[in-house]
């Protein structure tokens, strides 16, 4: 059977809206260009579809500038989905907008009820375990609530700390196959990936760490030639996506979809 951490029947994405220029960002490096962002989003969705998956594309939510970063609203596993509780106040309402779509796909749908917080960008499912990084958006109480649900579903959860100044755990790492993680040296130095094969981002290309393995391809941001070469050399089928505008909002490849396996 194909691995549910790398092979998916479906993905869910949401279009960016005009309000995306007001999205959260750690540092103001200019406003994203909506037209270019939509073109990149089209290319991202087309690439997911080329692998044979069904991609559900939701309408933009103008009241929520960051709503295109759907990954933060839920964790999807073979047993069911868990609706998250974002640590950013302005993003909390996105979860209720995602819930009906996932309710139509999963029989078992759970909620992080709070008071803790947790965002999907801090969670990496490797197939054998669920790694969760505490961060400015994900706290110990949020992780504890997720752990109680995953105990029921039989998934071990390992908790760690996202490095200071890094938005999400997966800002700095990606799963390339069930045994292999792409990581910055900074994150890997914590020892959190002991037991996996780790490929380090070449120096100066750390911003390419947020990639996704989706069926037989790896989507990564364009503009990081040494990383792309390294992955190709390792035998991955690399697809480059323009991430210029999402990067201005601290977003990357994983943030733009929820990836799931349903019959
Ligand atoms: C935020 O700060 O929440 C958004 N501007 C970026 C979210 C990126 N999401 C992700 O890494 N999973």
py3Dmol code that shows the C-alpha trace and the ligand (Angstrom):
import py3Dmol

protein = """\
ATOM      1  CA  UNK A   1       0.000   0.000   0.000  1.00  0.00           C
ATOM      2  CA  UNK A   2       1.312   3.487  -0.755  1.00  0.00           C
ATOM      3  CA  UNK A   3       2.464   5.554   2.209  1.00  0.00           C
ATOM      4  CA  UNK A   4      -0.196   7.991   3.489  1.00  0.00           C
ATOM      5  CA  UNK A   5       2.485  10.577   4.292  1.00  0.00           C
ATOM      6  CA  UNK A   6       3.556  10.909   0.660  1.00  0.00           C
ATOM      7  CA  UNK A   7       0.688   9.553  -1.442  1.00  0.00           C
ATOM      8  CA  UNK A   8      -2.661  11.288  -1.607  1.00  0.00           C
ATOM      9  CA  UNK A   9      -6.010  10.919  -3.322  1.00  0.00           C
ATOM     10  CA  UNK A  10      -7.055  14.536  -2.723  1.00  0.00           C
ATOM     11  CA  UNK A  11      -5.853  18.009  -1.883  1.00  0.00           C
ATOM     12  CA  UNK A  12      -7.778  21.086  -0.770  1.00  0.00           C
ATOM     13  CA  UNK A  13      -6.586  24.602  -1.661  1.00  0.00           C
ATOM     14  CA  UNK A  14      -8.067  28.078  -1.428  1.00  0.00           C
ATOM     15  CA  UNK A  15      -7.617  30.915  -3.915  1.00  0.00           C
ATOM     16  CA  UNK A  16      -5.877  34.066  -2.702  1.00  0.00           C
ATOM     17  CA  UNK A  17      -8.137  37.141  -2.674  1.00  0.00           C
ATOM     18  CA  UNK A  18      -7.443  40.859  -3.092  1.00  0.00           C
ATOM     19  CA  UNK A  19      -7.104  41.171   0.701  1.00  0.00           C
ATOM     20  CA  UNK A  20      -3.985  38.967   0.597  1.00  0.00           C
ATOM     21  CA  UNK A  21      -1.880  42.140   0.537  1.00  0.00           C
ATOM     22  CA  UNK A  22      -2.855  42.516   4.219  1.00  0.00           C
ATOM     23  CA  UNK A  23      -1.603  39.037   5.166  1.00  0.00           C
ATOM     24  CA  UNK A  24       0.576  38.510   8.217  1.00  0.00           C
ATOM     25  CA  UNK A  25       4.337  38.738   7.764  1.00  0.00           C
ATOM     26  CA  UNK A  26       7.307  38.836  10.108  1.00  0.00           C
ATOM     27  CA  UNK A  27       8.963  41.546   8.078  1.00  0.00           C
ATOM     28  CA  UNK A  28       7.548  43.921   5.480  1.00  0.00           C
ATOM     29  CA  UNK A  29       9.381  43.229   2.207  1.00  0.00           C
ATOM     30  CA  UNK A  30       6.695  44.724  -0.029  1.00  0.00           C
ATOM     31  CA  UNK A  31       3.161  43.800  -1.019  1.00  0.00           C
ATOM     32  CA  UNK A  32       2.439  40.604  -2.953  1.00  0.00           C
ATOM     33  CA  UNK A  33       1.241  40.952  -6.546  1.00  0.00           C
ATOM     34  CA  UNK A  34      -2.170  39.269  -6.744  1.00  0.00           C
ATOM     35  CA  UNK A  35      -2.092  38.538 -10.490  1.00  0.00           C
ATOM     36  CA  UNK A  36       1.303  36.843 -10.252  1.00  0.00           C
ATOM     37  CA  UNK A  37       0.199  35.017  -7.124  1.00  0.00           C
ATOM     38  CA  UNK A  38      -2.908  33.662  -8.886  1.00  0.00           C
ATOM     39  CA  UNK A  39      -0.793  32.457 -11.807  1.00  0.00           C
ATOM     40  CA  UNK A  40       1.562  30.660  -9.402  1.00  0.00           C
ATOM     41  CA  UNK A  41      -1.439  29.196  -7.575  1.00  0.00           C
ATOM     42  CA  UNK A  42      -2.801  27.880 -10.903  1.00  0.00           C
ATOM     43  CA  UNK A  43       0.546  26.222 -11.612  1.00  0.00           C
ATOM     44  CA  UNK A  44       0.627  24.690  -8.129  1.00  0.00           C
ATOM     45  CA  UNK A  45      -2.863  23.205  -8.519  1.00  0.00           C
ATOM     46  CA  UNK A  46      -2.150  21.966 -12.045  1.00  0.00           C
ATOM     47  CA  UNK A  47       0.972  20.185 -10.743  1.00  0.00           C
ATOM     48  CA  UNK A  48      -0.978  18.465  -7.967  1.00  0.00           C
ATOM     49  CA  UNK A  49      -3.639  17.399 -10.495  1.00  0.00           C
ATOM     50  CA  UNK A  50      -1.040  16.010 -12.915  1.00  0.00           C
ATOM     51  CA  UNK A  51      -0.240  13.365 -10.310  1.00  0.00           C
ATOM     52  CA  UNK A  52      -3.786  12.018 -10.578  1.00  0.00           C
ATOM     53  CA  UNK A  53      -5.153  13.532  -7.366  1.00  0.00           C
ATOM     54  CA  UNK A  54      -8.477  15.326  -7.119  1.00  0.00           C
ATOM     55  CA  UNK A  55      -7.908  18.932  -6.047  1.00  0.00           C
ATOM     56  CA  UNK A  56     -10.762  20.864  -4.445  1.00  0.00           C
ATOM     57  CA  UNK A  57     -10.239  24.589  -4.943  1.00  0.00           C
ATOM     58  CA  UNK A  58     -12.181  26.818  -2.556  1.00  0.00           C
ATOM     59  CA  UNK A  59     -13.126  30.437  -3.203  1.00  0.00           C
ATOM     60  CA  UNK A  60     -11.062  33.256  -1.694  1.00  0.00           C
ATOM     61  CA  UNK A  61     -12.128  34.508   1.738  1.00  0.00           C
ATOM     62  CA  UNK A  62     -11.642  38.259   1.629  1.00  0.00           C
ATOM     63  CA  UNK A  63     -12.228  38.624   5.392  1.00  0.00           C
ATOM     64  CA  UNK A  64      -9.216  36.401   6.016  1.00  0.00           C
ATOM     65  CA  UNK A  65      -6.123  37.622   4.142  1.00  0.00           C
ATOM     66  CA  UNK A  66      -4.097  34.523   5.088  1.00  0.00           C
ATOM     67  CA  UNK A  67      -6.838  31.996   4.241  1.00  0.00           C
ATOM     68  CA  UNK A  68      -4.963  30.674   1.178  1.00  0.00           C
ATOM     69  CA  UNK A  69      -2.536  29.062   3.654  1.00  0.00           C
ATOM     70  CA  UNK A  70      -5.075  26.291   4.282  1.00  0.00           C
ATOM     71  CA  UNK A  71      -2.542  23.901   5.777  1.00  0.00           C
ATOM     72  CA  UNK A  72      -2.720  25.755   9.087  1.00  0.00           C
ATOM     73  CA  UNK A  73      -6.428  24.996   9.581  1.00  0.00           C
ATOM     74  CA  UNK A  74      -6.337  21.197   9.859  1.00  0.00           C
ATOM     75  CA  UNK A  75      -4.300  18.010  10.135  1.00  0.00           C
ATOM     76  CA  UNK A  76      -5.491  15.245   7.794  1.00  0.00           C
ATOM     77  CA  UNK A  77      -4.595  11.636   8.567  1.00  0.00           C
ATOM     78  CA  UNK A  78      -5.975   8.346   7.248  1.00  0.00           C
ATOM     79  CA  UNK A  79      -8.152   7.935  10.384  1.00  0.00           C
ATOM     80  CA  UNK A  80      -9.705  11.401  10.209  1.00  0.00           C
ATOM     81  CA  UNK A  81      -9.036  15.119  10.359  1.00  0.00           C
ATOM     82  CA  UNK A  82      -8.336  17.419  13.287  1.00  0.00           C
ATOM     83  CA  UNK A  83      -9.429  21.042  13.010  1.00  0.00           C
ATOM     84  CA  UNK A  84      -6.673  23.273  14.368  1.00  0.00           C
ATOM     85  CA  UNK A  85      -6.828  26.314  16.655  1.00  0.00           C
ATOM     86  CA  UNK A  86      -4.470  28.904  15.144  1.00  0.00           C
ATOM     87  CA  UNK A  87      -2.229  30.951  17.391  1.00  0.00           C
ATOM     88  CA  UNK A  88      -2.748  34.045  15.224  1.00  0.00           C
ATOM     89  CA  UNK A  89      -6.023  35.768  16.251  1.00  0.00           C
ATOM     90  CA  UNK A  90      -6.683  37.014  12.728  1.00  0.00           C
ATOM     91  CA  UNK A  91      -6.616  33.417  11.443  1.00  0.00           C
ATOM     92  CA  UNK A  92      -8.888  31.730  14.000  1.00  0.00           C
ATOM     93  CA  UNK A  93     -12.038  32.199  11.869  1.00  0.00           C
ATOM     94  CA  UNK A  94     -10.519  30.362   8.887  1.00  0.00           C
ATOM     95  CA  UNK A  95     -11.067  27.027  10.612  1.00  0.00           C
ATOM     96  CA  UNK A  96     -14.883  27.236  10.562  1.00  0.00           C
ATOM     97  CA  UNK A  97     -14.730  27.979   6.829  1.00  0.00           C
ATOM     98  CA  UNK A  98     -12.668  24.844   6.186  1.00  0.00           C
ATOM     99  CA  UNK A  99     -14.725  22.560   8.420  1.00  0.00           C
ATOM    100  CA  UNK A 100     -17.641  21.844   6.001  1.00  0.00           C
ATOM    101  CA  UNK A 101     -15.249  20.749   3.228  1.00  0.00           C
ATOM    102  CA  UNK A 102     -13.457  18.297   5.498  1.00  0.00           C
ATOM    103  CA  UNK A 103     -16.746  17.131   7.034  1.00  0.00           C
ATOM    104  CA  UNK A 104     -17.703  16.060   3.516  1.00  0.00           C
ATOM    105  CA  UNK A 105     -14.489  14.039   3.160  1.00  0.00           C
ATOM    106  CA  UNK A 106     -13.933  12.493   6.612  1.00  0.00           C
ATOM    107  CA  UNK A 107     -16.242  10.469   8.864  1.00  0.00           C
ATOM    108  CA  UNK A 108     -14.144  11.266  11.926  1.00  0.00           C
ATOM    109  CA  UNK A 109     -13.626  14.995  12.359  1.00  0.00           C
ATOM    110  CA  UNK A 110     -12.182  16.329  15.631  1.00  0.00           C
ATOM    111  CA  UNK A 111     -11.579  19.811  16.986  1.00  0.00           C
ATOM    112  CA  UNK A 112      -8.830  21.341  19.083  1.00  0.00           C
ATOM    113  CA  UNK A 113     -11.132  22.982  21.600  1.00  0.00           C
ATOM    114  CA  UNK A 114      -8.599  25.156  23.402  1.00  0.00           C
ATOM    115  CA  UNK A 115      -7.483  27.011  25.369  1.00  0.00           C
ATOM    116  CA  UNK A 116      -4.277  25.885  23.644  1.00  0.00           C
ATOM    117  CA  UNK A 117      -3.252  26.740  20.099  1.00  0.00           C
ATOM    118  CA  UNK A 118      -1.818  24.700  17.253  1.00  0.00           C
ATOM    119  CA  UNK A 119      -1.334  25.332  13.508  1.00  0.00           C
ATOM    120  CA  UNK A 120      -0.857  22.731  10.784  1.00  0.00           C
ATOM    121  CA  UNK A 121       2.400  24.339   9.647  1.00  0.00           C
ATOM    122  CA  UNK A 122       3.971  23.056  12.853  1.00  0.00           C
ATOM    123  CA  UNK A 123       3.077  19.414  12.143  1.00  0.00           C
ATOM    124  CA  UNK A 124       5.004  16.935   9.988  1.00  0.00           C
ATOM    125  CA  UNK A 125       3.477  13.467   9.493  1.00  0.00           C
ATOM    126  CA  UNK A 126       6.202  11.087   8.381  1.00  0.00           C
ATOM    127  CA  UNK A 127       4.091   7.948   8.193  1.00  0.00           C
ATOM    128  CA  UNK A 128       5.701   6.399  11.246  1.00  0.00           C
ATOM    129  CA  UNK A 129       5.110   9.341  13.629  1.00  0.00           C
ATOM    130  CA  UNK A 130       3.781  12.867  13.904  1.00  0.00           C
ATOM    131  CA  UNK A 131       6.429  15.510  14.674  1.00  0.00           C
ATOM    132  CA  UNK A 132       5.129  18.749  16.194  1.00  0.00           C
ATOM    133  CA  UNK A 133       7.193  21.876  16.797  1.00  0.00           C
ATOM    134  CA  UNK A 134       6.085  24.324  19.454  1.00  0.00           C
ATOM    135  CA  UNK A 135       6.358  27.838  18.068  1.00  0.00           C
ATOM    136  CA  UNK A 136       4.919  31.322  18.461  1.00  0.00           C
ATOM    137  CA  UNK A 137       1.703  29.775  16.998  1.00  0.00           C
ATOM    138  CA  UNK A 138       1.683  26.333  18.650  1.00  0.00           C
ATOM    139  CA  UNK A 139       1.832  25.900  22.422  1.00  0.00           C
ATOM    140  CA  UNK A 140       2.157  22.968  24.815  1.00  0.00           C
ATOM    141  CA  UNK A 141      -1.582  22.888  25.573  1.00  0.00           C
ATOM    142  CA  UNK A 142      -2.449  22.697  21.868  1.00  0.00           C
ATOM    143  CA  UNK A 143       0.049  19.878  21.381  1.00  0.00           C
ATOM    144  CA  UNK A 144      -1.359  18.009  24.403  1.00  0.00           C
ATOM    145  CA  UNK A 145      -4.851  18.157  22.944  1.00  0.00           C
ATOM    146  CA  UNK A 146      -3.631  16.820  19.616  1.00  0.00           C
ATOM    147  CA  UNK A 147      -1.707  14.069  21.410  1.00  0.00           C
ATOM    148  CA  UNK A 148      -4.885  12.820  23.108  1.00  0.00           C
ATOM    149  CA  UNK A 149      -6.592  12.435  19.706  1.00  0.00           C
ATOM    150  CA  UNK A 150      -3.570  10.802  18.059  1.00  0.00           C
ATOM    151  CA  UNK A 151      -3.251   8.347  20.969  1.00  0.00           C
ATOM    152  CA  UNK A 152      -6.733   7.136  20.054  1.00  0.00           C
ATOM    153  CA  UNK A 153      -5.770   6.838  16.398  1.00  0.00           C
ATOM    154  CA  UNK A 154      -2.511   5.038  17.220  1.00  0.00           C
ATOM    155  CA  UNK A 155      -0.084   7.690  15.923  1.00  0.00           C
ATOM    156  CA  UNK A 156       2.960   8.422  18.123  1.00  0.00           C
ATOM    157  CA  UNK A 157       3.533  12.167  18.540  1.00  0.00           C
ATOM    158  CA  UNK A 158       6.990  13.613  19.168  1.00  0.00           C
ATOM    159  CA  UNK A 159       7.144  17.199  20.403  1.00  0.00           C
ATOM    160  CA  UNK A 160      10.049  19.560  19.784  1.00  0.00           C
ATOM    161  CA  UNK A 161      10.831  23.261  19.608  1.00  0.00           C
ATOM    162  CA  UNK A 162      10.756  25.252  16.380  1.00  0.00           C
ATOM    163  CA  UNK A 163      13.881  27.491  16.364  1.00  0.00           C
ATOM    164  CA  UNK A 164      13.387  31.109  17.490  1.00  0.00           C
ATOM    165  CA  UNK A 165      12.539  33.416  14.627  1.00  0.00           C
ATOM    166  CA  UNK A 166      11.227  30.571  12.420  1.00  0.00           C
ATOM    167  CA  UNK A 167       7.467  30.895  11.827  1.00  0.00           C
ATOM    168  CA  UNK A 168       6.525  27.224  11.653  1.00  0.00           C
ATOM    169  CA  UNK A 169       8.320  23.911  12.145  1.00  0.00           C
ATOM    170  CA  UNK A 170       7.807  23.119   8.454  1.00  0.00           C
ATOM    171  CA  UNK A 171       9.186  26.493   7.404  1.00  0.00           C
ATOM    172  CA  UNK A 172      12.503  24.692   7.924  1.00  0.00           C
ATOM    173  CA  UNK A 173      11.819  21.093   6.851  1.00  0.00           C
ATOM    174  CA  UNK A 174       9.885  18.796   4.520  1.00  0.00           C
ATOM    175  CA  UNK A 175       9.293  15.082   4.072  1.00  0.00           C
ATOM    176  CA  UNK A 176      10.776  13.813   0.799  1.00  0.00           C
ATOM    177  CA  UNK A 177       9.944  10.146   1.349  1.00  0.00           C
ATOM    178  CA  UNK A 178       9.077   8.155   4.475  1.00  0.00           C
ATOM    179  CA  UNK A 179      12.784   7.849   5.382  1.00  0.00           C
ATOM    180  CA  UNK A 180      14.127  11.195   4.172  1.00  0.00           C
ATOM    181  CA  UNK A 181      13.749  14.740   5.475  1.00  0.00           C
ATOM    182  CA  UNK A 182      14.911  17.929   3.781  1.00  0.00           C
ATOM    183  CA  UNK A 183      15.978  20.289   6.572  1.00  0.00           C
ATOM    184  CA  UNK A 184      17.932  23.402   7.354  1.00  0.00           C
ATOM    185  CA  UNK A 185      21.086  22.697   9.333  1.00  0.00           C
ATOM    186  CA  UNK A 186      19.673  24.933  12.060  1.00  0.00           C
ATOM    187  CA  UNK A 187      16.622  22.737  12.656  1.00  0.00           C
ATOM    188  CA  UNK A 188      18.454  19.435  12.200  1.00  0.00           C
ATOM    189  CA  UNK A 189      21.069  20.504  14.782  1.00  0.00           C
ATOM    190  CA  UNK A 190      18.447  19.928  17.482  1.00  0.00           C
ATOM    191  CA  UNK A 191      18.637  16.189  16.722  1.00  0.00           C
ATOM    192  CA  UNK A 192      14.920  16.068  16.009  1.00  0.00           C
ATOM    193  CA  UNK A 193      15.406  13.936  12.898  1.00  0.00           C
ATOM    194  CA  UNK A 194      17.588  11.220  14.423  1.00  0.00           C
ATOM    195  CA  UNK A 195      16.575   7.949  12.769  1.00  0.00           C
ATOM    196  CA  UNK A 196      15.840   9.584   9.393  1.00  0.00           C
ATOM    197  CA  UNK A 197      18.107  10.289   6.459  1.00  0.00           C
ATOM    198  CA  UNK A 198      18.471  14.074   6.360  1.00  0.00           C
ATOM    199  CA  UNK A 199      19.381  16.178   3.323  1.00  0.00           C
ATOM    200  CA  UNK A 200      20.558  19.671   4.283  1.00  0.00           C
ATOM    201  CA  UNK A 201      19.653  22.758   2.318  1.00  0.00           C
ATOM    202  CA  UNK A 202      22.768  24.203   0.675  1.00  0.00           C
ATOM    203  CA  UNK A 203      24.050  27.301   2.466  1.00  0.00           C
ATOM    204  CA  UNK A 204      22.152  30.372   1.298  1.00  0.00           C
ATOM    205  CA  UNK A 205      19.164  28.331   0.055  1.00  0.00           C
ATOM    206  CA  UNK A 206      17.502  27.722   3.426  1.00  0.00           C
ATOM    207  CA  UNK A 207      14.348  29.439   2.155  1.00  0.00           C
ATOM    208  CA  UNK A 208      13.718  26.381  -0.043  1.00  0.00           C
ATOM    209  CA  UNK A 209      13.139  24.130   2.982  1.00  0.00           C
ATOM    210  CA  UNK A 210       9.377  24.204   2.685  1.00  0.00           C
ATOM    211  CA  UNK A 211       8.727  21.751  -0.157  1.00  0.00           C
ATOM    212  CA  UNK A 212       6.167  18.970  -0.488  1.00  0.00           C
ATOM    213  CA  UNK A 213       6.317  15.409  -1.647  1.00  0.00           C
ATOM    214  CA  UNK A 214       2.980  14.814  -3.392  1.00  0.00           C
ATOM    215  CA  UNK A 215       2.565  11.399  -4.991  1.00  0.00           C
ATOM    216  CA  UNK A 216       5.490  10.961  -7.358  1.00  0.00           C
ATOM    217  CA  UNK A 217       6.664  14.576  -7.484  1.00  0.00           C
ATOM    218  CA  UNK A 218       8.335  17.092  -5.185  1.00  0.00           C
ATOM    219  CA  UNK A 219       7.101  20.682  -5.445  1.00  0.00           C
ATOM    220  CA  UNK A 220       9.649  23.269  -4.392  1.00  0.00           C
ATOM    221  CA  UNK A 221      10.035  27.031  -4.850  1.00  0.00           C
ATOM    222  CA  UNK A 222      11.763  28.252  -7.990  1.00  0.00           C
ATOM    223  CA  UNK A 223      15.023  30.162  -7.582  1.00  0.00           C
ATOM    224  CA  UNK A 224      17.050  27.667  -5.538  1.00  0.00           C
ATOM    225  CA  UNK A 225      19.132  25.877  -8.200  1.00  0.00           C
ATOM    226  CA  UNK A 226      21.514  24.039  -5.871  1.00  0.00           C
ATOM    227  CA  UNK A 227      18.625  22.560  -3.903  1.00  0.00           C
ATOM    228  CA  UNK A 228      16.798  21.539  -7.080  1.00  0.00           C
ATOM    229  CA  UNK A 229      19.984  19.901  -8.417  1.00  0.00           C
ATOM    230  CA  UNK A 230      20.568  18.072  -5.155  1.00  0.00           C
ATOM    231  CA  UNK A 231      17.034  16.669  -5.131  1.00  0.00           C
ATOM    232  CA  UNK A 232      17.211  15.645  -8.782  1.00  0.00           C
ATOM    233  CA  UNK A 233      20.525  13.946  -8.143  1.00  0.00           C
ATOM    234  CA  UNK A 234      18.836  12.026  -5.321  1.00  0.00           C
ATOM    235  CA  UNK A 235      16.239  10.806  -7.824  1.00  0.00           C
ATOM    236  CA  UNK A 236      13.258  13.015  -6.965  1.00  0.00           C
ATOM    237  CA  UNK A 237      11.004  14.326  -9.743  1.00  0.00           C
ATOM    238  CA  UNK A 238      11.242  18.042  -8.928  1.00  0.00           C
ATOM    239  CA  UNK A 239       8.639  20.609 -10.026  1.00  0.00           C
ATOM    240  CA  UNK A 240       9.455  24.291  -9.573  1.00  0.00           C
ATOM    241  CA  UNK A 241       6.727  26.726  -8.526  1.00  0.00           C
ATOM    242  CA  UNK A 242       7.029  30.519  -8.382  1.00  0.00           C
ATOM    243  CA  UNK A 243       6.816  31.309  -4.646  1.00  0.00           C
ATOM    244  CA  UNK A 244       7.858  34.986  -4.907  1.00  0.00           C
ATOM    245  CA  UNK A 245       4.622  36.411  -3.555  1.00  0.00           C
ATOM    246  CA  UNK A 246       3.757  33.770  -0.946  1.00  0.00           C
ATOM    247  CA  UNK A 247       7.305  34.159   0.396  1.00  0.00           C
ATOM    248  CA  UNK A 248       6.556  37.822   1.153  1.00  0.00           C
ATOM    249  CA  UNK A 249       3.906  36.475   3.547  1.00  0.00           C
ATOM    250  CA  UNK A 250       6.176  33.758   4.975  1.00  0.00           C
ATOM    251  CA  UNK A 251       4.302  31.045   3.062  1.00  0.00           C
ATOM    252  CA  UNK A 252       5.584  28.154   0.976  1.00  0.00           C
ATOM    253  CA  UNK A 253       4.635  24.939  -0.779  1.00  0.00           C
ATOM    254  CA  UNK A 254       3.087  23.057   2.138  1.00  0.00           C
ATOM    255  CA  UNK A 255       0.961  25.985   3.327  1.00  0.00           C
ATOM    256  CA  UNK A 256      -1.064  26.096   0.111  1.00  0.00           C
ATOM    257  CA  UNK A 257      -2.820  22.737   0.459  1.00  0.00           C
ATOM    258  CA  UNK A 258      -4.242  20.144   2.760  1.00  0.00           C
ATOM    259  CA  UNK A 259      -3.242  16.745   1.441  1.00  0.00           C
ATOM    260  CA  UNK A 260      -5.316  13.700   2.255  1.00  0.00           C
ATOM    261  CA  UNK A 261      -6.168  10.093   1.564  1.00  0.00           C
ATOM    262  CA  UNK A 262      -9.791   9.118   1.377  1.00  0.00           C
ATOM    263  CA  UNK A 263     -11.360   6.160  -0.379  1.00  0.00           C
TER     264      UNK A 263
END
"""
ligand_1 = """\
12
LIG
C 0.947 33.565 8.581
O 1.779 34.301 9.122
O 0.164 32.876 9.207
C 0.894 33.524 7.074
N 1.252 34.809 6.552
C 1.816 32.472 6.530
C 1.390 31.081 6.903
C 2.263 30.048 6.327
N 1.764 28.750 6.638
C 2.512 27.673 6.801
O 3.739 27.760 6.829
N 1.910 26.524 7.040
"""
view = py3Dmol.view(width=600, height=400)
view.addModel(protein, "pdb")
view.setStyle({"model": 0}, {"cartoon": {"style": "trace"}})
view.addModel(ligand_1, "xyz")
view.setStyle({"model": 1}, {"stick": {}})
view.zoomTo()
view.show()
